[in-house]
Amino acid sequence: MLTTDASFTTFSATTTTPVRRADRDRVMGLILMAVVPALFWTAIVAAVAPLAGFTVSYTTLGLIAGGIGTFLASVCCAVTGRAN
């Protein structure tokens, strides 16, 4: 809201609580859309690899989860960033 007086002009900001909440919701959505599928597919790899005769180390599983999570987070940020 803009208030004009003879001596000065002031801007009174509206409450920023909805903006902060929207940012928190966006971050929570980003985490859910990136971390949950990354953990799911890493668990699938960990379960299926021994059946196929492969041994997968914990380091490899961590790299798989990190790669999937990073990719999904970047795609999610690109898509939601254009929506705003």
Sequence and secondary structure as in RCSB ss.txt:
>XXXX:A:sequence
MLTTDASFTTFSATTTTPVRRADRDRVMGLILMAVVPALFWTAIVAAVAPLAGFTVSYTTLGLIAGGIGTFLASV
CCAVTGRAN
>XXXX:A:secstr
 EEE SS EEE     HHHHHHHHHHHHHHHHHHHHHHHHHHHHHHHHTGGGT    HHHHHHHHHHHHHHHHHH
HHHHHHHH 
